[in-house]
Amino acid sequence: MTPQYVEGDIVIFSPARDVKNGSDCFARMWPDDETTFKRVFFESGPAGEELIRLQPLNPAYPARVLPREGVVGLFAAVSVMRAI
């Protein structure tokens, strides 16, 4: 079962947790230090280069595929707190 997130949720990320294919992650890109919360997939390009696909949880938005060196931080979501 995939976690569902709603507006107002507090998501806790861990720099110590291994990021696996399909993990929900906080990602930081280089060179502009842009950050985002996406589902992460590790892929290979046509020449065998390492790529990272940042897949939005909202299907209305397109995925973003970046070279591995374009992503300087990946932090896995480990917990979600929801206000009652």
MMTF fields as JSON, N, C-alpha, C and O atoms, coordinates in Angstrom:
{
  "mmtfVersion": "1.0.0",
  "mmtfProducer": "UNKNOWN",
  "numBonds": 335,
  "numAtoms": 336,
  "numGroups": 84,
  "numChains": 1,
  "numModels": 1,
  "chainsPerModel": [1],
  "groupsPerChain": [84],
  "chainIdList": ["A"],
  "bondAtomList": [4, 2, 8, 6, 12, 10, 16, 14, 20, 18, 24, 22, 28, 26, 32, 30, 36, 34, 40, 38, 44, 42, 48, 46, 52, 50, 56, 54, 60, 58, 64, 62, 68, 66, 72, 70, 76, 74, 80, 78, 84, 82, 88, 86, 92, 90, 96, 94, 100, 98, 104, 102, 108, 106, 112, 110, 116, 114, 120, 118, 124, 122, 128, 126, 132, 130, 136, 134, 140, 138, 144, 142, 148, 146, 152, 150, 156, 154, 160, 158, 164, 162, 168, 166, 172, 170, 176, 174, 180, 178, 184, 182, 188, 186, 192, 190, 196, 194, 200, 198, 204, 202, 208, 206, 212, 210, 216, 214, 220, 218, 224, 222, 228, 226, 232, 230, 236, 234, 240, 238, 244, 242, 248, 246, 252, 250, 256, 254, 260, 258, 264, 262, 268, 266, 272, 270, 276, 274, 280, 278, 284, 282, 288, 286, 292, 290, 296, 294, 300, 298, 304, 302, 308, 306, 312, 310, 316, 314, 320, 318, 324, 322, 328, 326, 332, 330],
  "bondOrderList": [1, 1, 1, 1, 1, 1, 1, 1, 1, 1, 1, 1, 1, 1, 1, 1, 1, 1, 1, 1, 1, 1, 1, 1, 1, 1, 1, 1, 1, 1, 1, 1, 1, 1, 1, 1, 1, 1, 1, 1, 1, 1, 1, 1, 1, 1, 1, 1, 1, 1, 1, 1, 1, 1, 1, 1, 1, 1, 1, 1, 1, 1, 1, 1, 1, 1, 1, 1, 1, 1, 1, 1, 1, 1, 1, 1, 1, 1, 1, 1, 1, 1, 1],
  "groupList": [{"groupName": "MET", "atomNameList": ["N", "CA", "C", "O"], "elementList": ["N", "C", "C", "O"], "formalChargeList": [0, 0, 0, 0], "bondAtomList": [1, 0, 2, 1, 3, 2], "bondOrderList": [1, 1, 2], "singleLetterCode": "M", "chemCompType": "L-PEPTIDE LINKING"}, {"groupName": "THR", "atomNameList": ["N", "CA", "C", "O"], "elementList": ["N", "C", "C", "O"], "formalChargeList": [0, 0, 0, 0], "bondAtomList": [1, 0, 2, 1, 3, 2], "bondOrderList": [1, 1, 2], "singleLetterCode": "T", "chemCompType": "L-PEPTIDE LINKING"}, {"groupName": "PRO", "atomNameList": ["N", "CA", "C", "O"], "elementList": ["N", "C", "C", "O"], "formalChargeList": [0, 0, 0, 0], "bondAtomList": [1, 0, 2, 1, 3, 2], "bondOrderList": [1, 1, 2], "singleLetterCode": "P", "chemCompType": "L-PEPTIDE LINKING"}, {"groupName": "GLN", "atomNameList": ["N", "CA", "C", "O"], "elementList": ["N", "C", "C", "O"], "formalChargeList": [0, 0, 0, 0], "bondAtomList": [1, 0, 2, 1, 3, 2], "bondOrderList": [1, 1, 2], "singleLetterCode": "Q", "chemCompType": "L-PEPTIDE LINKING"}, {"groupName": "TYR", "atomNameList": ["N", "CA", "C", "O"], "elementList": ["N", "C", "C", "O"], "formalChargeList": [0, 0, 0, 0], "bondAtomList": [1, 0, 2, 1, 3, 2], "bondOrderList": [1, 1, 2], "singleLetterCode": "Y", "chemCompType": "L-PEPTIDE LINKING"}, {"groupName": "VAL", "atomNameList": ["N", "CA", "C", "O"], "elementList": ["N", "C", "C", "O"], "formalChargeList": [0, 0, 0, 0], "bondAtomList": [1, 0, 2, 1, 3, 2], "bondOrderList": [1, 1, 2], "singleLetterCode": "V", "chemCompType": "L-PEPTIDE LINKING"}, {"groupName": "GLU", "atomNameList": ["N", "CA", "C", "O"], "elementList": ["N", "C", "C", "O"], "formalChargeList": [0, 0, 0, 0], "bondAtomList": [1, 0, 2, 1, 3, 2], "bondOrderList": [1, 1, 2], "singleLetterCode": "E", "chemCompType": "L-PEPTIDE LINKING"}, {"groupName": "GLY", "atomNameList": ["N", "CA", "C", "O"], "elementList": ["N", "C", "C", "O"], "formalChargeList": [0, 0, 0, 0], "bondAtomList": [1, 0, 2, 1, 3, 2], "bondOrderList": [1, 1, 2], "singleLetterCode": "G", "chemCompType": "PEPTIDE LINKING"}, {"groupName": "ASP", "atomNameList": ["N", "CA", "C", "O"], "elementList": ["N", "C", "C", "O"], "formalChargeList": [0, 0, 0, 0], "bondAtomList": [1, 0, 2, 1, 3, 2], "bondOrderList": [1, 1, 2], "singleLetterCode": "D", "chemCompType": "L-PEPTIDE LINKING"}, {"groupName": "ILE", "atomNameList": ["N", "CA", "C", "O"], "elementList": ["N", "C", "C", "O"], "formalChargeList": [0, 0, 0, 0], "bondAtomList": [1, 0, 2, 1, 3, 2], "bondOrderList": [1, 1, 2], "singleLetterCode": "I", "chemCompType": "L-PEPTIDE LINKING"}, {"groupName": "PHE", "atomNameList": ["N", "CA", "C", "O"], "elementList": ["N", "C", "C", "O"], "formalChargeList": [0, 0, 0, 0], "bondAtomList": [1, 0, 2, 1, 3, 2], "bondOrderList": [1, 1, 2], "singleLetterCode": "F", "chemCompType": "L-PEPTIDE LINKING"}, {"groupName": "SER", "atomNameList": ["N", "CA", "C", "O"], "elementList": ["N", "C", "C", "O"], "formalChargeList": [0, 0, 0, 0], "bondAtomList": [1, 0, 2, 1, 3, 2], "bondOrderList": [1, 1, 2], "singleLetterCode": "S", "chemCompType": "L-PEPTIDE LINKING"}, {"groupName": "ALA", "atomNameList": ["N", "CA", "C", "O"], "elementList": ["N", "C", "C", "O"], "formalChargeList": [0, 0, 0, 0], "bondAtomList": [1, 0, 2, 1, 3, 2], "bondOrderList": [1, 1, 2], "singleLetterCode": "A", "chemCompType": "L-PEPTIDE LINKING"}, {"groupName": "ARG", "atomNameList": ["N", "CA", "C", "O"], "elementList": ["N", "C", "C", "O"], "formalChargeList": [0, 0, 0, 0], "bondAtomList": [1, 0, 2, 1, 3, 2], "bondOrderList": [1, 1, 2], "singleLetterCode": "R", "chemCompType": "L-PEPTIDE LINKING"}, {"groupName": "LYS", "atomNameList": ["N", "CA", "C", "O"], "elementList": ["N", "C", "C", "O"], "formalChargeList": [0, 0, 0, 0], "bondAtomList": [1, 0, 2, 1, 3, 2], "bondOrderList": [1, 1, 2], "singleLetterCode": "K", "chemCompType": "L-PEPTIDE LINKING"}, {"groupName": "ASN", "atomNameList": ["N", "CA", "C", "O"], "elementList": ["N", "C", "C", "O"], "formalChargeList": [0, 0, 0, 0], "bondAtomList": [1, 0, 2, 1, 3, 2], "bondOrderList": [1, 1, 2], "singleLetterCode": "N", "chemCompType": "L-PEPTIDE LINKING"}, {"groupName": "CYS", "atomNameList": ["N", "CA", "C", "O"], "elementList": ["N", "C", "C", "O"], "formalChargeList": [0, 0, 0, 0], "bondAtomList": [1, 0, 2, 1, 3, 2], "bondOrderList": [1, 1, 2], "singleLetterCode": "C", "chemCompType": "L-PEPTIDE LINKING"}, {"groupName": "TRP", "atomNameList": ["N", "CA", "C", "O"], "elementList": ["N", "C", "C", "O"], "formalChargeList": [0, 0, 0, 0], "bondAtomList": [1, 0, 2, 1, 3, 2], "bondOrderList": [1, 1, 2], "singleLetterCode": "W", "chemCompType": "L-PEPTIDE LINKING"}, {"groupName": "LEU", "atomNameList": ["N", "CA", "C", "O"], "elementList": ["N", "C", "C", "O"], "formalChargeList": [0, 0, 0, 0], "bondAtomList": [1, 0, 2, 1, 3, 2], "bondOrderList": [1, 1, 2], "singleLetterCode": "L", "chemCompType": "L-PEPTIDE LINKING"}],
  "groupTypeList": [0, 1, 2, 3, 4, 5, 6, 7, 8, 9, 5, 9, 10, 11, 2, 12, 13, 8, 5, 14, 15, 7, 11, 8, 16, 10, 12, 13, 0, 17, 2, 8, 8, 6, 1, 1, 10, 14, 13, 5, 10, 10, 6, 11, 7, 2, 12, 7, 6, 6, 18, 9, 13, 18, 3, 2, 18, 15, 2, 12, 4, 2, 12, 13, 5, 18, 2, 13, 6, 7, 5, 5, 7, 18, 10, 12, 12, 5, 11, 5, 0, 13, 12, 9],
  "groupIdList": [1, 2, 3, 4, 5, 6, 7, 8, 9, 10, 11, 12, 13, 14, 15, 16, 17, 18, 19, 20, 21, 22, 23, 24, 25, 26, 27, 28, 29, 30, 31, 32, 33, 34, 35, 36, 37, 38, 39, 40, 41, 42, 43, 44, 45, 46, 47, 48, 49, 50, 51, 52, 53, 54, 55, 56, 57, 58, 59, 60, 61, 62, 63, 64, 65, 66, 67, 68, 69, 70, 71, 72, 73, 74, 75, 76, 77, 78, 79, 80, 81, 82, 83, 84],
  "secStructList": [7, 7, 7, 7, 7, 7, 6, 6, 7, 3, 3, 3, 3, 3, 1, 1, 1, 7, 7, 7, 6, 6, 3, 3, 3, 3, 3, 3, 3, 6, 6, 6, 7, 7, 3, 3, 3, 3, 3, 3, 3, 3, 3, 3, 7, 6, 6, 1, 7, 3, 3, 3, 3, 3, 3, 7, 1, 1, 6, 6, 1, 7, 7, 3, 3, 3, 3, 4, 4, 4, 3, 3, 3, 3, 3, 3, 3, 3, 3, 3, 3, 7, 7, 7],
  "xCoordList": [0.835, 0.0, 0.881, 1.77, 0.639, 1.421, 0.89, -0.323, 1.784, 1.299, 0.552, 0.9, -0.462, -1.201, -0.863, -0.833, -0.614, -0.286, -1.386, -1.914, -1.724, -2.707, -2.098, -1.153, -2.665, -2.174, -2.208, -3.193, -1.124, -1.01, -0.242, 0.139, -0.002, 0.808, 2.214, 2.739, 2.814, 4.223, 4.962, 4.705, 5.886, 6.641, 8.051, 8.71, 8.505, 9.85, 10.744, 10.385, 11.914, 12.879, 14.139, 14.482, 14.832, 16.058, 17.22, 17.123, 18.327, 19.514, 20.204, 21.051, 19.844, 20.474, 19.761, 20.355, 18.528, 17.74, 18.165, 18.327, 18.347, 18.674, 17.499, 16.34, 17.818, 16.792, 16.708, 17.688, 15.535, 15.315, 14.462, 13.781, 14.504, 13.683, 12.221, 11.711, 11.55, 10.151, 9.938, 8.796, 11.019, 10.897, 10.346, 10.616, 9.568, 9.15, 10.286, 10.724, 10.767, 11.967, 11.866, 11.143, 12.611, 12.926, 14.189, 15.185, 14.153, 15.305, 15.81, 15.03, 17.139, 17.766, 18.58, 19.418, 18.32, 18.984, 20.134, 20.188, 21.037, 22.183, 22.072, 21.636, 22.42, 23.201, 22.375, 22.942, 21.051, 20.241, 19.692, 18.981, 19.998, 19.519, 17.995, 17.433, 17.322, 15.878, 15.578, 16.341, 14.466, 14.075, 12.654, 11.857, 12.356, 11.043, 10.777, 11.707, 9.524, 9.116, 8.497, 7.423, 9.179, 8.748, 9.021, 9.729, 8.457, 8.79, 9.983, 9.979, 11.0, 12.271, 12.457, 12.209, 12.903, 13.211, 14.596, 14.921, 15.398, 16.747, 16.691, 16.211, 17.186, 17.097, 18.431, 19.35, 18.526, 19.719, 19.322, 18.266, 20.183, 19.96, 20.435, 20.94, 20.28, 20.653, 22.147, 22.523, 22.989, 24.43, 24.881, 26.078, 23.908, 24.249, 24.455, 24.832, 24.22, 24.406, 23.316, 22.192, 23.682, 22.728, 21.787, 22.219, 20.489, 19.463, 18.583, 18.44, 18.004, 17.037, 15.747, 15.722, 14.669, 13.348, 12.623, 12.399, 12.257, 11.493, 10.036, 9.627, 9.264, 7.875, 6.943, 6.913, 6.186, 5.226, 4.188, 3.839, 3.707, 2.659, 1.315, 0.4, 1.199, -0.008, 0.159, 1.043, -0.661, -0.497, -0.762, -0.506, -1.262, -1.507, -0.207, -0.205, 0.893, 2.18, 3.153, 3.128, 4.014, 4.972, 6.167, 6.5, 6.791, 8.024, 9.169, 9.106, 10.203, 11.428, 12.561, 12.746, 13.329, 14.452, 15.734, 15.909, 16.633, 17.891, 19.067, 18.929, 20.235, 21.438, 21.734, 21.396, 22.358, 22.645, 23.351, 23.042, 24.283, 25.026, 24.169, 24.592, 22.989, 22.076, 21.248, 20.524, 21.351, 20.632, 21.681, 22.366, 21.802, 22.865, 22.393, 23.202, 21.102, 20.597, 19.291, 18.371, 19.215, 17.981, 17.782, 18.648, 16.647, 16.365, 15.01, 13.991, 14.996, 13.792, 12.794, 13.174, 11.515, 10.439, 10.349, 10.297, 10.331, 10.293, 9.058, 8.731, 8.371, 7.205, 6.325, 6.806, 5.02, 4.064, 3.2, 2.655, 3.08, 2.194, 1.053, 1.272, -0.156, -1.335, -2.097, -2.327, -2.487, -3.296, -4.681, -5.221, -5.23, -6.57, -7.62, -8.811],
  "yCoordList": [-1.175, 0.0, 1.241, 1.376, 2.134, 3.351, 4.407, 4.576, 5.121, 6.166, 7.249, 7.577, 7.783, 8.909, 10.13, 10.052, 11.241, 12.469, 13.481, 13.546, 14.267, 15.325, 16.632, 16.648, 17.72, 19.032, 19.143, 18.78, 19.646, 19.786, 18.668, 18.798, 17.558, 16.482, 16.98, 17.834, 16.442, 16.696, 15.407, 14.362, 15.492, 14.324, 14.429, 15.461, 13.345, 13.287, 12.529, 11.452, 13.101, 12.507, 12.145, 12.797, 11.098, 10.666, 10.599, 9.939, 11.284, 11.152, 9.801, 9.417, 9.076, 7.779, 6.611, 5.543, 6.783, 5.699, 5.507, 6.48, 4.253, 3.955, 4.34, 4.084, 4.954, 5.309, 4.167, 3.837, 3.572, 2.455, 2.914, 3.936, 2.162, 2.438, 2.512, 1.578, 3.603, 3.771, 4.457, 4.612, 4.876, 5.573, 6.981, 7.633, 7.437, 8.838, 9.606, 9.258, 10.664, 11.355, 12.861, 13.403, 13.508, 14.913, 14.929, 14.297, 15.644, 15.678, 17.105, 18.055, 17.238, 18.541, 18.439, 17.55, 19.373, 19.353, 20.354, 21.326, 20.077, 20.944, 21.444, 20.666, 22.653, 23.621, 24.665, 25.5, 24.641, 25.74, 25.494, 26.348, 24.357, 23.997, 23.941, 24.118, 23.697, 23.499, 22.237, 21.273, 22.239, 21.062, 20.654, 21.47, 19.366, 18.848, 17.56, 16.933, 17.173, 15.929, 15.054, 15.362, 13.964, 13.119, 11.648, 11.325, 10.771, 9.346, 9.171, 9.693, 8.444, 8.362, 6.989, 5.953, 7.015, 5.779, 5.908, 6.937, 4.878, 4.856, 4.13, 2.999, 4.789, 4.253, 4.393, 5.044, 3.773, 3.9, 4.544, 4.249, 5.43, 6.069, 5.18, 4.085, 5.636, 4.821, 4.479, 3.45, 5.325, 5.064, 4.43, 4.345, 3.983, 3.352, 4.33, 3.923, 5.612, 6.616, 6.477, 6.062, 6.836, 6.767, 7.961, 9.109, 7.667, 8.707, 8.531, 7.43, 9.63, 9.599, 10.216, 11.348, 9.431, 9.957, 10.382, 9.578, 11.66, 12.216, 12.237, 13.077, 11.311, 11.122, 11.813, 11.444, 12.808, 13.445, 12.444, 11.5, 12.65, 11.804, 12.148, 11.324, 13.354, 13.79, 13.449, 14.006, 12.551, 12.133, 13.234, 13.038, 14.376, 15.484, 16.173, 16.973, 15.872, 16.51, 15.514, 14.332, 15.982, 15.067, 14.755, 15.513, 13.628, 13.25, 14.118, 14.697, 14.192, 14.908, 13.902, 13.251, 13.769, 12.831, 13.64, 14.515, 13.331, 14.076, 13.112, 11.964, 13.585, 12.761, 12.645, 13.541, 11.556, 11.309, 12.494, 12.841, 13.11, 14.229, 15.483, 16.43, 15.51, 16.643, 16.585, 17.53, 15.469, 15.315, 15.149, 14.128, 16.165, 16.136, 15.682, 15.51, 15.49, 14.996, 14.253, 14.747, 13.061, 12.279, 11.8, 11.132, 12.141, 11.807, 11.11, 11.704, 9.869, 9.048, 9.5, 9.864, 9.472, 9.725, 8.523, 7.381, 8.78, 7.679, 7.708, 6.706, 8.842, 8.958, 10.107, 11.088, 9.968, 11.021, 11.287, 10.362, 12.559, 12.946, 13.773, 14.675, 13.444, 14.118, 14.735, 14.094, 16.003, 16.668, 16.03, 15.612, 15.966, 15.376, 16.463, 16.174],
  "zCoordList": [0.0, 0.0, 0.0, 0.841, -0.928, -1.06, -0.101, 0.022, 0.579, 1.485, 0.705, -0.429, 1.334, 0.774, 1.626, 2.854, 0.972, 1.679, 1.394, 0.283, 2.407, 2.23, 2.718, 3.506, 2.23, 2.631, 4.152, 4.796, 4.705, 6.154, 6.825, 7.988, 6.113, 6.675, 6.96, 6.246, 8.004, 8.298, 7.975, 8.574, 7.02, 6.576, 7.141, 7.014, 7.765, 8.344, 7.37, 6.893, 7.079, 6.162, 6.928, 7.914, 6.47, 7.134, 6.153, 5.119, 6.475, 5.635, 5.826, 5.019, 6.892, 7.179, 6.502, 6.347, 6.105, 5.496, 4.048, 3.311, 3.637, 2.246, 1.351, 1.678, 0.226, -0.759, -1.759, -2.427, -1.853, -2.768, -3.937, -3.859, -5.005, -6.174, -5.744, -5.125, -6.063, -5.687, -4.349, -3.916, -3.679, -2.395, -2.591, -3.599, -1.609, -1.575, -0.915, 0.182, -1.592, -1.13, -1.251, -2.087, -0.393, -0.536, -1.391, -1.039, -2.507, -3.421, -3.56, -3.624, -3.607, -3.842, -5.121, -5.271, -6.051, -7.35, -7.405, -6.652, -8.317, -8.561, -9.986, -10.834, -10.32, -9.553, -8.812, -8.109, -8.949, -8.404, -7.002, -6.472, -6.39, -5.049, -4.959, -3.878, -6.084, -6.07, -5.272, -5.324, -4.532, -3.762, -4.139, -4.602, -3.929, -4.265, -3.491, -2.983, -3.406, -2.764, -3.854, -4.371, -4.197, -5.306, -4.997, -4.042, -5.808, -5.781, -6.711, -7.826, -6.267, -6.977, -7.618, -7.002, -8.884, -9.607, -10.23, -10.822, -10.096, -10.659, -11.995, -12.078, -13.043, -14.394, -15.102, -14.604, -16.275, -17.121, -18.432, -18.991, -18.92, -20.21, -21.341, -21.095, -22.591, -23.748, -23.805, -24.365, -23.236, -23.231, -21.913, -21.637, -21.094, -19.814, -18.681, -17.582, -18.916, -17.868, -16.797, -17.079, -15.565, -14.461, -14.519, -14.632, -14.439, -14.438, -13.209, -12.677, -12.775, -11.684, -12.205, -12.687, -12.092, -12.481, -11.219, -10.314, -11.169, -10.061, -10.498, -11.3, -9.966, -10.379, -9.387, -8.213, -9.84, -8.924, -8.426, -9.134, -7.232, -6.694, -7.336, -7.348, -7.863, -8.567, -10.04, -10.691, -10.593, -11.988, -13.009, -14.197, -12.579, -13.501, -13.917, -14.853, -13.235, -13.528, -14.136, -13.792, -15.043, -15.682, -14.782, -13.871, -15.062, -14.358, -14.861, -15.946, -14.057, -14.434, -14.353, -13.325, -15.446, -15.478, -15.52, -16.368, -14.585, -14.452, -14.432, -14.011, -14.892, -14.705, -13.211, -12.438, -12.811, -11.388, -10.735, -9.596, -11.433, -10.846, -10.687, -10.024, -11.272, -11.13, -9.858, -9.542, -9.117, -7.852, -6.761, -6.698, -5.897, -4.891, -3.517, -2.605, -3.366, -2.094, -2.282, -2.934, -1.705, -1.673, -0.243, 0.321, 0.336, 1.716, 1.769, 1.418, 2.201, 2.193, 3.253, 4.366, 2.891, 3.851, 4.783, 4.326, 6.086, 7.05, 7.938, 8.574, 7.99, 8.861, 8.395, 7.826, 8.647, 8.305, 9.527, 10.128, 9.888, 10.99, 10.395, 9.586, 10.813, 10.296, 11.458, 12.483, 11.274, 12.3, 12.344, 11.32, 13.521, 13.67, 13.63, 13.738]
}
